[in-house]
Amino acid sequence: MLTKKVPAYFVLLAFLFSFVICLGFKVLDKKNAEEPEVASQTDTNSKLSCNLNIARLKGYRFIHPLLYAEPNCEAPELINYKGQIEQIINSNKQNGNISSASVYIREFSQAEWMVINEDEKYSPGSLLKVPELIAFYKMEELNPGYLDKKITYTQKNTSDKQITFNDNHIELGKTYTIRELLKYMIVYSDNEATMILNKLIDGNIFKRVFSDIGLSEPDFKSPVYLMDVVDYSIFMKELYNSSYLNFKHSEQCLELMSKAKFSEGLISPLPSGCDVVHKFGESGTTDNPNFSESAIVYCGKKPYLLTVMTKGKDMKKLPKVISEISKKVYEIMSRRI
């Protein structure tokens, strides 16, 4: 058999080439081994600083329905605008229009949010008509047809509570279904309809609307139930996500709230044609009134939630401050892509 001699310099070149290749792989392996450790540390820090806040519905044996899930930390982009809203609040404080205000914003598509003055507590007043609405629709789910039950309004309820902003009312001697009474309660914020509904509601179901999402149960004997702006916003998120009621009833609740007649506050600066689901509430005393409003604004492709709670000396000035804040928030959210 014939054999061909390989020159010595070919052998030397092959050795050097193999050495360089092996050295390159070792360097690459070392780099790859180091990089995941750095990335892992970054991921860990990110998760530690901004874990998901997850709430699930209790009371079932095998399932744990998701109520909501969102980052624990505020969105950096929204934080950049916080100063503009705080400037409005501080200006109105200096002018004596308010003594305090809290603001919560949530953009639904990315679950991004921002809050101002989250620790301040307010008396929500008629904002509590929203969890009451949710409770009645939960009663309807448990007992279909309940909302069609008829009630005759035979006696005017006496109350020493003074209402600044009111609209239409139910009439003595007329008969209404519970569904119609809910319309008066939400659309017109009618306290007469509300007081009838208060007698018909299942107190345990109403309390569970709060306890199921981790809030303290309201005491029917206490005239005051305080909330902060973040906690109240959970009710609105529940309805938007349809995470507490079924799809049909969540839609009906929001449709009813979209017909609310009050227009002096949050919705007044918004463009015509925007769908806005909202509820306002007034409470407190004559010397220290509280006025709050919460809304889901469907302007553009990205709906957002805005809840504003205020305190001051003059009830009639508070909706104007909320309107001013709403205008600025709409400008901010309209610029987001």
Stockholm file with secondary structure:
# STOCKHOLM 1.0

chainA/1-337         MLTKKVPAYFVLLAFLFSFVICLGFKVLDKKNAEEPEVASQTDTNSKLSCNLNIARLKGYRFIHPLLYAEPNCEAPELINYKGQIEQIINSNKQNGNISSASVYIREFSQAEWMVINEDEKYSPGSLLKVPELIAFYKMEELNPGYLDKKITYTQKNTSDKQITFNDNHIELGKTYTIRELLKYMIVYSDNEATMILNKLIDGNIFKRVFSDIGLSEPDFKSPVYLMDVVDYSIFMKELYNSSYLNFKHSEQCLELMSKAKFSEGLISPLPSGCDVVHKFGESGTTDNPNFSESAIVYCGKKPYLLTVMTKGKDMKKLPKVISEISKKVYEIMSRRI
#=GR chainA/1-337 SS CCCCCCCHHHHHHHHHHHHHHHHHHHHHHHHHHHHHHHHHHHHHHHHHHSCEEEEECCSCSSCCCEEEEEESSCCHHHHTTHHHHHHHHHHHHHTTSCSEEEEEEEETTTTEEEEESTTCCBCCGGGGHHHHHHHHHHHHHHSTTGGGCEEECCSCCCCCCCCSSCCCCCCTTCEEEHHHHHHHHHHSCCHHHHHHHHHHSCHHHHHHHHHTTTCCCCCTTCSCCCBCHHHHHHHHHHHHHTCSSCHHHHHHHHHHHTTCCCCSSTTTTSCTTCEEEEEEEEEECSSSEEEEEEEEEECSSSCEEEEEEEECSCGGGHHHHHHHHHHHHHHHHHHCC
#=GC SS_cons         CCCCCCCHHHHHHHHHHHHHHHHHHHHHHHHHHHHHHHHHHHHHHHHHHSCEEEEECCSCSSCCCEEEEEESSCCHHHHTTHHHHHHHHHHHHHTTSCSEEEEEEEETTTTEEEEESTTCCBCCGGGGHHHHHHHHHHHHHHSTTGGGCEEECCSCCCCCCCCSSCCCCCCTTCEEEHHHHHHHHHHSCCHHHHHHHHHHSCHHHHHHHHHTTTCCCCCTTCSCCCBCHHHHHHHHHHHHHTCSSCHHHHHHHHHHHTTCCCCSSTTTTSCTTCEEEEEEEEEECSSSEEEEEEEEEECSSSCEEEEEEEECSCGGGHHHHHHHHHHHHHHHHHHCC
//
